[in-house]
Amino acid sequence: MEKSPTEIVVFIEDREATMKRLRFTNLSDTKDGQFLKGVIPGEFIYQGGMSFKKPGQRTHDVGCKCPSCDGNGRHVHTEDSEVFVILQGKGVMELNGKKYPLTTGDIMICEPGEDHHLVADKDDPCINLWLHAGPKRAAEQG
């Protein structure tokens, strides 16, 4: 029996979007390509990293200068989804101003156009992977 992800419907600038929250048990047993094949578009993971959050830390807060931030606390990707995998601890995903609790083993997919921030729990701060997938391999892979 195939398990489906939890889908949360949100509205972004007068359009409907669906944020997905999954567990590893929701994923297909994929042995080729990236592990979220069929869940997010893109044949290859081309960018990502691991993040150790401080207690209460909020990602991409006011003043952030990354390319997807406006400097005023808004963090949006226009071209692709961003995936967060909670490896340890707890946090809250802020998505377009709404809050969704996350814990060890959760996988959160933020779709293009969604303003998103991961906030670490004050007592049990999270450690997470973040990644993006696309049609090409990472530049470092040739």
Summary of the structure (lengths in Angstrom):
residues: 142
radius of gyration: 14.9
end to end distance: 38.7
largest distance: 46.1
contacts: 402
relative contact order: 0.27
helix: 4%
strand: 48%
